[in-house]
Amino acid sequence: MTQPQKMGLYEFYNNMYDIRLKPRLLRSLTKDNLPDENQPFPNPSTLSNIVETIKTHALLSETIGSDNNNNDSVDDKFFDKWKSAVDSWVEKLLLLISNKMPDKCWAGICLLGVTCQECSMGRFLDSYSVWFQKLLPLIQQPSDSQFVKVASCASLSDMFTRLSGTLSVKKDGASLAGKLVQPVLNLLTEDSSVSVWEGAVDLFSTISNFFPTSVNRHYDSAEAVIVSKIKSGKCNTNLSKKFAYSLAMLPKTRGDEDSWSLMMQKILIFINVQLIDAFEGLEEETKSREAMTLLVQPGKDPPPPLGGCDTARGNAGKAPSSGEASNHAAERSEQLLFYKVSTLMQCCSMMLTNPYPVQVSVPVRPLLATVRRVLSVDGSSSQALLAFMTVLQQEKICSELPLLHLNSLDLLTSIIKGLRSQLLPNAADVIRLVTEYFRRCKLPALRIKLYSILQILLISMGVGMALYLAQEVINNAFVDLETLSHGSGIASSTTFSKPGTYALQQPRNKKRKHATLTGSAADHQNGAALEKELPTSKPPTPISVQIAALQALEALLTVGGALRSEGWRSNVDFLLITVATSACEGGWASEERTASLVSGEPTPIWADLQLAALHGILASLLSPTRSRPRYLSQGLELFRRGKQETGTKLAEFCAHALLALEVLIHPRALPLADSLNNCGAFDEALNHKFPENPFSSAQKHSTPFSRGVLSLEPDPDDDLYESWLGNGDEIVVPISNTDKNMECSEEPSEKHGRQTNVDPLGEQLAADGSISTVVGDEGRNNEHTGSMDVERGVCTDELMVNAERSIVPNVFGGVGNSEVMVPTSHTGTGEKEMESAEGVSDGDALDTNNSVIIPDSVVTATEAASNKGATSAIDDESPLDELASINTSSTFGKGKELISEDVSDTDSFPDIIDADPDSNSESDNF
Amino acid sequence: MELVIASSSVDSGGISCFDLQTGAEQSRFKSCSSPSHGLLSIGGRFLASSQLRDSSASSGSILYWSWNKLQAEVRSFPAEPISPLVSNREGTYIIGGGSRGDIYYWDVASGRLLNKWHAHYRAVTCLVLSDDESLLISGSEDGSVRVWSLYKLFNVIEIQKAKQPYEHSFSEHTLRVTDVVCGSGGCSAIVISASEDRTCKVWGISEGRLLRTVEFPSIIDAIALDPGEKSFFAGSRDGKIYIAALDGERTSSSSFGMHIIGALSEHSKAVSCLALNMDGNLLVSGLVDGTIRVWDTKTLQIVRMLKHSKGPVNNVLVIRRSLSKNPQTAANRQASRRHESSLPPPLDKYTNSKDDDIDVNPIISLPSHCTETPDGRLYYTSHVMSSHIKEFQQQGSSAASEMEMARLRLDSKRSLEMTHQWMKMYEDLHHFCVDELVDGDQNKRM
């Protein structure tokens, strides 16, 4: 009790947290700022200041937060003061509400709504019924101003929201809500103002959400009213969404399974009936019939039409194209039809994703059939059907179709979201639908949706799905990212206007893009040529589409980066690093966004693209591979640079990426044995490992070799720490291997061996991005996987090879068998492994500086069983592209020589070609 | 609360539930004689177990127990005896392996048999799902281990195109496969299988081949994989639980054999099942002598012994159950309680023919948490107020001007009243004056 007792005019507050401030502040607000009986209404913006102050200082809360540090100084007198201040505040508000002047009344209602939200629980429970009585007449009087009605709806809605949180008054609240339903429905039917509808529908949704039982009685009339509003087509997008929401929430007021299913069925029937009119002349009649038979089984009665029979247009369900349709045609029929269908599709989406108290059975097949039906119409009309429509009609339909497609894609997304794991039996259907549509789809907004659907499918359905979606994602992403992937000088946001080509020659693009680096290199040339040919006709790919494509690729790598990815993995990695490099080349873009004036939604900007590209890079680096991520150093460099952009989202993400990559660079191979001995303290185990070198000298002789290969692998089994300590000089190599050349990150020691002759070439090639580097890359990559197979075998069983040779044949025999048994695996047959395993042991025997070369030989020419073969392989290799062409097409002269010379086992080559099925068509294309 | 749930092949103890931390017995569900891998908790909502029957019986049986009733409530009779069962985390479907080598795929909520395919030449002995639940790994009596893509199995076109319906088939085991576990990591996960040929084999899903063979002194019947995947526990018929390394580095440190780095060996009887708790620091083993032992994986000591029954324990599960599962809304709790109390219908025996398939729709539970209103608002007043204020300030909207009109109308009405008053006053005054004047005149004249 310091000073507050005799709080007078001359006494000052401690600081802005002083609780004594609150009642006095409230009093002065009440006295000075509120409009008065006699005074004219002040500037309305003072109202928002009042609300601001009340919220900031919690003036109505009548409770003291725990953060208050002079609790001891609080006594009853203070609370009395506060209470009386709030009392007079409320009194004043109620006076205002009774005022005849609409503006004062409006102000009172608004402030009462805020009070409902802000005041203490005790006060709220004491007075809510009084307030309700005060507000209720305001929405019943027909004469009142719109603003007054809307504000009353909002205040009442807030009151019921608050009421719903209190269990003790739930019942009372329900009875009050019951009184409210009819007036609200009256508002919707009688009032003609859109803004009043909006207020009323918000209030209705609140009631049906929180007090569902109170709406139950008015279920049918509510349905009729809402549906008639949707049918009227007078609402803007926002409002129609709200109507859709309230219709979707309606079954919840009954809360049983049947109401939900019935509503869904009614809506779907309505949609499909409308579509018959809308798509007349654009689709085969069989399609519409098919969708309808799924909905209403033969022999069963159709449900009553949506919105009940009592409305004038009620019998739409039974007689679709009779009087009603012709009636409509006179008006703005197409637009209205599409609008209704879109809104009801939104409603279906909401029903599928919003909570419902009991389990429901979802009519998946009719839903999918509806989506398929809409997506299959693209505005084209077959000759036979042309008679049914005019050009003008078609024009109108075509202008509205994209929106309809967008809504059906949204519906599809909701189906996927709602069904979750139970989508599986229908997943194949969905995939077919999406992939087929993707091939035809050209509009940016729709492509974004499709990418996001693919992303959802990939993440929710896992690897099994990735196997089948990979190609689709890649084909499309390559096309959409084309501009960026060739981006040398187009990086900055200002110059980003270079056209992309996805709208152009899709099938051909697809083929070219098909998962070979050869393809993408050829594409580069072709693309350039095409650009010259058609300088103006290609629209640029919007950033937002590119972002969506990057996100889909990211999801693909996240989920299925390792399973059967040999065919596309290196291309995707290459694409992502190229995109990221070119996106980030011009420096980091500002994240300040200007919200688009039209939609209010933020438009994606260059910074978003950069962020998406970096996300992609991280996924590509982290996704498991059998070799070290080739673009690790470039990726790290980008992340390090990005991290310096203080205070941006980008920097935040870069920091996260560096953390994630840290584990890749320093795999924590914490052995169980250690953790067991040290009672499992993980950090302890880690610390122990640094000083103690667990390698015995006996093991050491094996490490130069196996390390060399192993260090490529981000396998958690391999332990870089130990390899550092185990063989110092050797391991320096992978560390120093962070150079700009994209090609030489594959093999630490290889770099030594080749640096002189390959690097200039490689760099040069990398610079112009022409075929040969890329091809070489690909070829090597194939070998890579081959050798990595060896490495897996050796790495996990590595000590078997060294320490206990006697077991080796056995084990490798087993491996060989497994390979033969699994024809789906593209690379590395059993024999190959056997031989390279021998190569490994040979390397062990040598164990000196020579071993620097030997891994090279194993990698570049896997089949080389002897040192000699290896050296010759290296000698012959200098024209890189030649070797590459052998691997990809294996038909050219020199290639044959090489094969016959070095390759004792030609059987393995068909495998490589298999893995790269496009190479032949590629060479044909040249 | 973590529960240990155990069942036996002999129906003497039913299904017992113990609190893992305290060892107290929670409840004991009645009449269950399960085969190995035949016990599971479906989405944490209820327990299901396939049942052993004499080999002459042509149909199998699967029972459901809800948490609050000790008797089995729902009985299903599949077309053939089922032994291994597996379900996804959500508990929306059950997959069972039959004695004739078929695998059955049921929808839990409707009980429909959605799919059935011939997977192995002999009986399926174990089933496990990959961590993303898109791949199914099955082991069989014929020694093969197969990896299936669930998506592909439902994709008729894809199946017809493919040479085989499975993704991988591993056939290096020479005898019956006794247990299979799958590591984490989606496509790059490893699969470990144990077999009566005294080996455990490690397979790579992405590589599609054998990565390692670990030979044990005795037959391994159960495997538990350490969450860090540095090692795995293998319960053997000689009563030991071996610890085998998955780590490439340490391999030959014990006398048991390659890759075996230690053993938990106080056991006297054969170990038939293993389970790790969530943290991976307690290992639960079920023995053929009817006891369950809980080990500390760090100290390798037994911390607790539980008694199931006389019959051999062949299934142990460790599941986490809390009284309020999702600390969300009250409505949600009600909903989940409803789930728990009412069990789904029994599983179908046969797949429905495609023709009357129209009516069968998946039954889903919509999210029970409250999603937001379309505009993401809970309280409206402030928003409505500010938008109205904006309209006032712009003075463009009809509603604002309407209100302004109303105000002005009232104002003018009041002004009119005032005017009337003034006029009246004026007239009164006027009359008065006129009267006065007239009166004065008259008076003067008079």
Interface residues (C-beta under 8 A of the other chain):
Chain A: F41 P44 S45 L47 S48 V51 K100 M101 P102 D103 W106 C110 G113 V114 C116 Q117 S145 Q146 F147 V148 V150 A151 C153 A154 S155 S157 D158 T161 L167 S193 S195 G199 D202 S205 T206 N209 N238 K241 K242 A244 Y245 T293 L294 Q297 M350 L352 T353 N354 P355 Y356 P357 V358 Q359 V360 S361 V362 P363 V364 R365 G418 L419 R420 S421 Q422 L424 P425 N426 A427 A428 I431 M461 G462 V463 G464 M465 A466 L467 Y468 V559 G560 G561 A562 L563 R564 S565 P624 R626 A669 L670 P671 L672 A673 S675 L676 C679 G680 P694 D715 P716 D717 D718 D719 E722 D789 R792 G793 C795 T796 D797 E798 L799 M800 A803 E804 I807 V811 G814 V815 N817 S818 E819 M821 V822 P823 T824 S825
Chain B: N88 E90 T92 Y93 D107 A109 S110 L114 N115 S130 D132 E133 S134 L135 S149 L150 Y151 K152 F154 N155 V156 I157 E158 K163 E167 H168 S169 F170 S171 E172 G185 G186 C187 S188 V202 G204 I205 S206 E207 G208 R209 L210 L211 R212 T213 D226 G228 E229 K230 S231 I243 A245 L246 D247 G248 E249 R250 T251 S252 S253 M258 I261 G262 N281 T297 K298 T299 L300 A330 A331 Q334 A335 R338 H339 I358 D359 N361 P362 I363 I364 S365 L366 P367 S368 H369 C370 T371 T373 P374 D375 L378 Y379 Y380 T381 S382 H383 V384 M385 S386 H388 I389 F392 Q393 A399 A400 E402 M403 E404 A406 R407 L410
